[in-house]
Amino acid sequence: MAADRIAIQPAATLLAPHEARLERLRQQASCSAVQFEAVYAPLLMGFAEYVQRVPCPTQPDITILQSRLRAAERTLARRRGAILPRNAGPEQVAREADLWTYVLFSAALLRRLAAEFAPWAITVWSRARRPLGRWRPQVAPRGLAHMPQAAAYTVQPSIDAPGVDWTLLAVGALLPPAASNWLWREPHVHAVWRPLFLGDPPAELTSLLTP
């Protein structure tokens, strides 16, 4: 049976049903409104547009967006009781507190994203209902919404074996420039952040990022 076409929607529409959770994320981030709008809001918007309404493979009754927003909320709730980095002095802990919170937030949204999409074959359609082919992140790393002429998509189980892990492509496409600059200013934090998307988190972050 053919899958139903789903209209590609803007981020604001996709996030609208989650206003209560987004407000909790704002509070849990414990940063200024200016900082939230500079680094959190663009990532949330970009992520929502990227994943659209693609189902979560382990819970197909909800979407990847719903699953990851819940994960981000759980992670930031755990963050409140954690001192990062371990064995650092109080001045360093205080100076880097907001950045470590953002490291955890971005990881909760983006880690292992390729594995979330691997079970699905996503075909993109034009407004005239003409198939534009399969969405493949290596060809369209900014997401299916950015394929030329894309207006809708269908999601069906994939018969292909999982390919290479392209999660870092998505991270590069979605991370706001202000966040990248922030991470680069603290090289030792960046040295922990980037490997989060290549394998298991370090021990000090495992319990915070565990679903």
Secondary structure as GFF3:
##gff-version 3
##sequence-region A 1 211
A	DSSP	beta_strand	6	7	.	.	.	ID=ss1
A	DSSP	alpha_helix	11	15	.	.	.	ID=ss2
A	DSSP	three_ten_helix	16	18	.	.	.	ID=ss3
A	DSSP	alpha_helix	19	29	.	.	.	ID=ss4
A	DSSP	alpha_helix	33	35	.	.	.	ID=ss5
A	DSSP	pi_helix	36	40	.	.	.	ID=ss6
A	DSSP	alpha_helix	41	51	.	.	.	ID=ss7
A	DSSP	beta_strand	55	56	.	.	.	ID=ss8
A	DSSP	beta_strand	59	63	.	.	.	ID=ss9
A	DSSP	alpha_helix	64	79	.	.	.	ID=ss10
A	DSSP	alpha_helix	90	110	.	.	.	ID=ss11
A	DSSP	alpha_helix	113	117	.	.	.	ID=ss12
A	DSSP	beta_strand	120	125	.	.	.	ID=ss13
A	DSSP	beta_strand	131	134	.	.	.	ID=ss14
A	DSSP	three_ten_helix	144	146	.	.	.	ID=ss15
A	DSSP	beta_strand	152	157	.	.	.	ID=ss16
A	DSSP	alpha_helix	167	174	.	.	.	ID=ss17
A	DSSP	alpha_helix	177	184	.	.	.	ID=ss18
A	DSSP	alpha_helix	187	193	.	.	.	ID=ss19
A	DSSP	three_ten_helix	194	197	.	.	.	ID=ss20
A	DSSP	alpha_helix	203	209	.	.	.	ID=ss21
###
